Amino acid sequence: MIEDSRQRDHYYDMLIEKNSQYEGIFYVGVKTTGVFCRPTCPAKKPLKKNCEFFQTAQEALLAAYRPCKRCRPLSSPSHLSPDVKSLVEAVESNPEKKWTDKDFETLAIHPNTARRQFKKYFGMTFIEYSRARRLGLAFKQIREGEPLIQAQLEAGFDSGNGFRDAFSRIMGELPSNSREKTILSSAWLETKIGSMLAISDQQQLYLLEFVDRRGLETEIAVLRSRLNAVIIPQQTAIIQQLKQELTEYFAGNRTAFTVPIALIGSDFQKAVWQQLLAMKIGETYSYKQLAQRIGNEKATRAVANANGKNQLALIVPCHRVINSDGSIGGYGGGVERKKWLLALEKQVQPTVKI
């Protein structure tokens, strides 16, 4: 979501003008209707206070907005194939659904066709699109800290059952039915390079991930299972500390994080993560170097796997691990984010906050 007030004001002016030069530059989410639109949408323009602006359609989907049926922000209707139109309509009719190959068979569409055509038209796969809609609905109440009933209605559910199911699939049973379980708290955090989800208890941080990371639902499920936990939308002192430290980090005023963390994994994974925590800002290791530091230079593949299992993005700096040839390599939050983070850290002076 675009946070800069001057940029928001400018985009709102362009929205009022229906300026076609801004097609693809931004999308607008309308709080009162729950839809997101192109800058040139013919619908009546909303008040500025009811607008949120996004650089990509995926960001709008993750914020729980659905595509406008008038301006079709995902693509021009005349350019969409019948298969893609059918899939979009299927998702919008049941946005909390988790899709499987059998569902494609019901629609007589091959999964590879859905993947290829969605990537062509929208710049994201069908699974990424449907996951963004599902996560957006379930995380809306986290993002805005609303009462359950309000979040339910704004997510488009006339009854609580559908919304409770969508939320529970990701976060676990709601608190009223979970007296014997551990209660964790979650919050949606906006950063310069995308929205993140934080999960903590009153003592330590368990998870910090970009909300569009592939496999985030699985990470949450593993965390819930290991701790026998449910997760509710709520700020904690730990999350407040995290927000402050993230602000300082992205401003180039912090070289390391001090927020208490919990490392949940195997002994080997913890050993890898501890080595990452020992890295100084501006440093990079190759996977081989990281394996050597834990005393097993033959464990390069296992080290790479442990690196990918890290659930504390930025805090445990797995983005500082690159390929032996100096190339960037992969990153759960996306390669472009990894490049951005490494560039930021090269500019940070060691004299700033710890």
C-alpha positions, 0 to 999 in steps of 0.5 A: 500500500502506498503510504506517502501522503503527497503521492496519495494526493497526486494519485487521487487527483489522477483518479478524479481526472480518469487520467489514462496515463496512469493505467498500470501505475496504480490501483485504488481500493475503495473502503466503502465498497470493498472493490479495487479499480483502475484509475479510469474506472467509470464508476462514481469517484469515492471520497479521498478518505475512503481510498487506498492506493496500491502499486500492483493488483496483487497488493490490492487483493492481499488487502482484501479488495476484489476486482471491480466488475465495471473497469476490470482492473486485472485485464481488458475483458476483450483480451481474456480467454474463456478459461481465464474468465471462468476461473476469475468468476469461480474465485469470486463466487467462493473467494475463501476456497483453496483450489486443487487439481480436482477443481480444475477437472470440474471446470474442464480446465488443465492446471497448466493452462490456468497457470500459463494463462494467468501469468500471461494476463495478470503477471501472477499464477492462478494459485497466487491470485486465489491465495491472495484473495483468500489471505486478504479475506482472512487477514483483513481483521488483522490489518485493521484491528476490527471486531470480528463481526465488522470484518466479516461483513466487510469481507462480504459474508452475510453470515459468520460461518463462511468468514469464520471458516476462512479465518480458521483454515489459516489461523485456527479456531476462534478464541471462544472455542480455544480455551485449552490452546496457546493464544498467539497474537498477530498484526499486519505491518506495512513496510517500504517493500511490502506488507508483512505478518507478525506473530508473537506472544507476550514474551517473544516473536515467532514469525515475521513474513511477507504476506505474499510469500509462497507457503505462508499458510503452511508456515502458519499451520506448522506454527499452530501445530507445534505450539497447539496454538490459535492466532488472534488479531492483537497488538503486543508489546513485542510487536510494538517493539518490532514495528519501531525497530523495523522503522529504524531499519528501513530508515537506515538507522539500525544494524541489528534487531533486539526484539526477543525471538523464538527459533522453532526448528530442528537442532541443525536448523537452529544452528544455521539460524544462529550463524545468520544472526551472528552476521554483521550488516553488509556481510554476505555468505555463500551457502558453502561458507555457511555450511563451513561455519557450522562445521560441516562443509558437505551440508550445503544443500541442507543449509540451503533448505534450513535457510528457506525454512526461516520464519523470521524474515529480516530478523534472521537475515537469510537474505544475506546468503548468496550463491558461490558465484556471487549471484543473488540466488533465490529468496522467499520474499522475492529476488527483487526484495532481496536485491533491495535489502542488500543494497540498503544494508551496504549503505548503513553505517556501523555507527548507527543503532545496534 
